[in-house]
Amino acid sequence: MSRGLGSWRRASPAHRQDGLAPRPEPVEVPPAWRRYAGARSRWRGGSQVRVLRGGAETFPAQLGAIASAQRSVCLEIYIFEEDAIGRRFIDALCERARAGVEVRLLFDAVGSFGLSATAQDEMREAGVEIVEFHPIAPWRKRWNLSHRDHRKILVVDNEVAFVGGLNIGEEYEAAAAGGGDWHDMHCSLRGAIVLDLARCFRRTWVANGGKDYPAPPRGDSVANVSEPGYARMIDNALRKRRRAIRRAYLDVIHAAQHEVLIKNAYFLPDRELRQALGRAVNRGVEVSVIVPGSSDVRLVEWAGLYVCRQMSKLGVKVLRWGGVMMHAKTAAIDGVWSTIGSYNLDARSLRYNLEISLEEAARGTDTRIRIPTMEECETCKGSGAKPGTQPKTCATCGGAGQVLSLIHI
């Protein structure tokens, strides 16, 4: 049974075991990108990052990786729905467990409230180890409903990993496949960065009562290949790192010289972040923020509209997503730095949730995150359609689901 965590934890035995080996010298990020790198530690050279858009790209890649697992599958998830998509993951996990692969599932008790005991028993009988993060138990000392595991991590054989904003559920599946067609972004990873994610999973697993197992090697113990791109994982599990992801955002916004592009599902930034974006505009930086046009949490949508109008007064270009729901948590700076993860720019991610973010420093990262507006889409412009009326089959911007409208003051 999970012990749960009612507050931000200090270093646990799992953390201390992870830190026994001496730390090698940090990776040297190229000088042109160093201004965006922040602290030099934990950057991994030679890591391969592939951006995945929506369930149509993410779910097949994840299920394919699970099916090919030979040694271990580690899945940490906030929402695990027991629908058609969830059923595919349950079957895949059970099949690998029966084949002798070590399969571990760590899910959040509130986010995955709909995952039935029957489904859990089925997985356990197949050999899947399961830990429930912070079970719903208000009678327990220091229990806190707000403290949730909001991460979405999958690590297979310590060789390939996935991280981003997608939960497991039909709402993320493409409309053509009968899903809700929510827009979100994930990424698949290979290289030394995978070991960082594997160790992050293990720390949370052990801290919440999961059966201990040998720690994967440190990411910086693997030779970093000289490649154009560099990646870094940032998590906020430890008390001293609670604001690490927010600090990374502030650092790159302060460093921005040309463009800041933020796409965030629940955009309620604190005063310091708002001021940083306003100062970037004053420096001549083009700052754009994309928010949902219609949110699944209406209270956040209404509060966000007020914040976005205030940001517009500072010169920030705020765009509303025209589709069903925009659930992504991404950003790109100057076409060099980008991030994809689970972190929302709101108080819940800052104060309560376990979150994770993947930073990448590589030329042209913004092209993989950016969605063209109606005015930028050459296909839609060629069709002669007006904003909001372009064909839904547009291969470039995805059709009406990707139309962005400007928020006016």
Buried (B, 14 or more C-beta within 10 A) or exposed (E): EBEBBBEBBEBBEBBEBBEEEEEEEBBBBBEEBEBBBBEEEBBBBBBBBBBBBBBBBBBEBBBEBBEEBEEBBBBBBBBBBBBEBBEBBBBBBBBBBEEEBBBBBBBBBBBBEEBEEEBBEBBBEBBBBBBBBBBEEEEEEEBBEEBBBBBBBBBBBBBBBBBBBBBBBBBBBBBEEEBBBBBBBBBBBBBBBBBBBBBBBBBBBBBBEBEEBEBBBBBBEBEBEEBEBBBBBBBBBBEEEBEBBBBBBBBBBBBBBEBBBBBBBBBBBEEEBBBBBBBBBEEEBBBBBBBBBEBBEEEBBEBBBEBBEBBBEBBBBBBBBBBBBBBBBBBBBBBBBBBBBBBBBBBBBBEBBBBBBBBBBBEEBBEBBBBBBBEEBEBBEEEEBEBEEBEEEBEBBBBBBBBBBEBEE
